[in-house]
Amino acid sequence: MSAEDDGKTEEATGKKLGDARNKGMIGKSGDFSSALVLLAGVCMIWMFSDKLVGGMRNTMVESFMAIGNFEEIPGMIFSIARQGFVGVLLLILPVVCGITVVSVTVSIAQVGLLWTWEPLGPHFGRIFSFSGLNKLFSAASVVEIVKSIFKMIIVGMVAYQAVAHHYEKYLALPDMSLSQFCDLLWSVSLEVIIKSTLVLLVLGIADLIYQKRKVKKDLMMSKTEVKDEAKQSEGDPHVKGKIKSLRMQMHRNLMMKELPKATVVITNPTFIAIAIRYNQGVDVTPVVVAKGKRLIAERIREVARQKDIPIVEDKPLARSLYDVVQPGEEIPEEFFAAVAEILAYVYSLKGKKAA
């Protein structure tokens, strides 16, 4: 059943990709890695072939000469074995190092720098479960078996063609010297290995593309899974809305507590209300103690009437102050003149009332 059939039509999120990566679920191809490593090994052997053949010949000659001159001296047999082992090790060391470097490079190129023990950990639940048995007979297992059989057939055909291509030379084997026979054996073997490796490399590239697409398809998510993950990572929208509502309520309560200290309320006239406080000798500049629209503006005007706070209508100023100033902040410098004019008017009204 495809991902679309399960309703999984959405691309995997970053979180799911990260979790899958930590679990080792990455699109990688063992065939691709093996082909490159084998190709590197063949190239290294070909590059150092003269040195390898000459070194092996010298090592064998020295070993046989040492055996011919063997004397029953304590530790001599171990000395001969150690010399032979060290000689062979030094010969194959460049080849081993080259193969190791290529192997590590290919692995990093496919999956990046990743260190996780998750795939190697024991999962007894998977072993002793019906899901584990189902995987043995699943479509993915059948695909892997078919891939292996197809790979064996293709590589076998290529190797057979490479060997059969030199059929006429095999007929002349009885007339060849030992050196000619070794040269023929080496050239044919090298040709078979190189051609087989190149075929494996092509199959490995195809397998890598298949594995990448397979992992991407397996990690696809349904819309419900995307929403659930968003809730887990960012919080439930209902809870966030409730918290926001509580914060706004606390903010309103604080504004209404400071509102009776206002000196004047500037309105728009009904849509917006801005309450400003300025106490001479106490406040350096006028301060906005409350602001609001619609119902909150109506509540500010109602409290202003109850507390006998002057209400002044100034549409442009009320709109501009509402957009740039928050409760508890001082009036910006560009509004000083307009606010000062209103405060002067308010003080004149208070003076007349006092008279």
Residue, then its C-alpha position, 0 to 999 in steps of 0.5 A: m500500500s502506498a503512502e498516498d493510499d494511507g493518506k500520507t501526502e505531506e512531505a516529512t517535517g524537519k523534526k521527523l527527518g531529524d528523528a529518522r536520521n538519529k535512528g539510522m533511517i537514511g537513504k543509503s546504498g550498500d551496493f554503491s559503497s561496495a562498488l566504490v570500495l572494490l573499484a578503489g581496491v582494484c585501482m590501488i592494486w593496479m597502481f602498486s602492481d609492480k611493487l606488490v609482485g616484486g615485494m612478494r617475490n623478494t619476501m618469498v625468496e628471503s623466506f625460503m633462503a631462511i628456511g634452507n639455512f634454518e638452525e635449531i636456535p631458540g626463537m629463530i622460527f618466530s623471527i622468520a615468521r615475523q619478518g615475513f609477516v611484516g614484509v607482507l604487511l608493509l606491501i599491502l599497507p598502501v592498498v589497505c589505507g587507500i581502501t579505508v579512506v575511500s570507504v570512509t569518504v563514501s559513507i560520509a558522502q551518503v549520510g554525512l557525519l552521523w554517530t548513533w547506536e540506535p540501529l545496533g541496539p537490541h530490539f527484542g520486541r521487533i524480533f519476537s513479534f508478528s511485525g518482524l515476521n511480516k517484514l521477512f515476507s513483505a514486498a520490500s524483502v521480495v524487492e531486495i531478493v530480486k535485486s540480488i538475483f538481478k545483480m548476480i546475473i548481470v555481473g556473471m554475464v559481464a564476467y563471462q563475456a570478459v573471459a570468453h573474449h580471450y578464447e583464442k589465447y587460451l588455445a595457445l596456453p600449452d605453448m606459453s612460458l610461465s611468464q606469458f601464462c602469468d601475464l595472460l592470467w593477470s590481464v584477464s583477471l584485471e579486465v574481469i574485475i574492472k568490468s564487473t566493478l563498473v557494472l556494480l557501480v552503475l547498479g549501486i548508483a541506481d540502488l542509491i537513487y531507489q533507497k533515497r526515494k524509498v526512505k522519502k516515501d516511507l517518511m511521508m506524513s498525513k495532514t493529521e500527523v503534521k498538525d499533531e507534530a505542530k501541536q507538540s512542538e509549538g503548543d496546542p493552539h487552544v492552550k496558547g489562545k487561552i494564555k493569550s486571553l489571560r494575558m490580555q485580561m491582566h493587561r486590561n485590569l492593570m490599565m483600568k487600575e491606572l486609568p483614574k490617575a489620567t489627566v486627559v482622555i483623547t478620543n477618535p471620538t468613539f472608536i479609539a480612546i487614549a488616557i494620558r497622565y501628566n503631573q507637573g513636578v512628577d512626570v518628566t513627559p506625558v505618559v500613556v496609562a491606557k488605550g483601547k478600541r471599541l468596547i475598551a475605548e467605551r470603558i475608558r470613557e465611562v471611567a473618565r466620566q465617573k472620575d471627572i477626567p476631561i475627554v478631548e476629541d482629536k481624531p488624528l492624534a488619537r489614531s497616531l498615538y494608538d499605533v506607536v505608544q503602548p500603556g506605560e510608555e512616554i509620549p514620543e517627541e514628535f507628539f509633544a506640541a499636540v499633547a501640550e496644546i491639549l494639556a494646556y486646554v485641560y488646565s484652563l478648564k480646571g482653572k475655570k472650574a476652580a474659579 
